[in-house]
Amino acid sequence: MGVIAVESTAWLSATNTGRFLYPICHYLFGVTRARFPVWNFYIRKSGHFVGYFTMSFLLFRSWRATLPQLGNGRWALRWGWIAWLMTTFIASMDEWHQTFIPGRTGRVHDVVLDSTAALVAQIVLFLFLRQGKATGRIGLTTRYN
């Protein structure tokens, strides 16, 4: 959450990230100044997806360790549900926070993207842990109960 809070500041607004992302994109991929805003947009949205996917994954692991009695040690709907809700709440608060920062905007579209990333994380966890059960692997960590 600390990383998300720092990324929510004016230091990492689209204008400021463009200052260091443009030279990298230009050098590696030959991106011109005219095309860079599109690249900057997709890089930033990819960052949203990766960040909130990771947050959901970590929250799932936290709830699985905190409330092992709610599941079978691998995956439980309650752990995934709580992780998704918390990630969506964090995304909402992050976007709300950005409405108070000059040069930043809070967008509902970003909350939708972030909560989708959290949902995808839970689906991936479910499939991964279900596959581990079928093959006899425990996956992620050892069983708690």
N, C-alpha and C positions, 0 to 999 in steps of 0.2 A: 504494500500500500504506500510505502514511502517513495518508491520509484514512481508510482502513478502520481503522487502528490507533486513531486519535482517536475514530472513531465507536464503537469497541468499549469505550470507557471508561464509567465511571459517569455522567459528565456528559451523555451522550446515551442514557441508559436511557429506557424508556418513560415513567416518571414525570417525568423532567426534560424530555423533548421535549414532553410534554403541556402543560407550563407556557407554552411559547411557541406551540405549534401550536393549542391550543384558542382563544385570542383571534383568531387568523387565520381558522380555520374558522368560528367564530361570526360574525365580521364579514362574511366573504365569502359564506357559505352558510347562516347561521342555525342552525348545529349547536348542539344543547342539550348540557348537561353529561351528561345520561343517555345520549345517543347518541354522544358523543365517543370513548369507548373503542374503538368499532368503527372509526371514522374513523382514530384514531391507529394502530390495528393495520394497516389497509390502507395508510396513508401510509408507515409504517415498512417494510412488506413490499415496497412499490413501490420504496422506497429501496434495499433489498437487491437487487432485480432490476436496477435501473438501474446501481447501483455495480458489480456483478459482471459485467453485460453489458459495461460500459465496460472493466473490467479484462481480460476475455477479448479484446476488440477490440484493446486496446493491446498485450497480450502477443503476439497474432497478428502485429501489425505489427513488433514487436521481433524475433520469431523469423524473420520473412520477411526482415528486413534483415540479421540475424546469420548466417543459414544459407541464402543464396540458391541454393546448389547443390542443395538438396533439392527444389526445385520449378521451375516454369516461369515464375516471376516474378509470377504472379497469386495463385493459391491452391494450396496443397498440403496433403494430408491430414496430413502430419507436422507442419506449422506449426500447423494447427488442433488436432490431438491434443495437442501440447505445451502450447499456450495453454489448452486445456480442463483438462488435468491440473494445470497450475500454478494456475489459478483455483480449482479444486476443493480443492487443497492449502491455498491461502491461506484459503479459506472454512472449512475444517476447523480450521486453526490459530486463526483468529479466534474460532470458537465455543468451542474448547478454552480459549483465553485468557479468555473471558468467564466460564467456570466458577470462576475465581479472584477475580472482582470482585464485591463485595457489591452486591446489587441487580440483578445481571445473571445470565442463565442461558445456558448453551450448549445449543443445540437441534439435533438431527439434522435436523429439518424445515427449519431455515434453511440447512443445508449442501445439502440437496436442492434448495431454491429457488435458491440461489446457483449450484449446478452446472448447473441447468436454464437459468438466465439465460446462463451461459457457453456452453452448447450452442446456445441460440437465437442468440447472437451469431455463432457459427461458421457456422450455417446461413444467416443473413442475409449474412455475408461471402461465403460460397460462391455464393449466388444473385446477389448484387450483382456480384461479380467475374466470374462466368460470363456474366452479361448484358453486362458491359463488353467481354468478349472477342467476343461475338456482334456487338456494334455497333461494334467497333473502338476503343472507349475503353479506356484503361489502368486507371483507377480507383485511388483512395486515394493512390498514389504512382507514380512512374515505375518502369519495369522495372529490376531490378538486374543481370541477366546478359545 
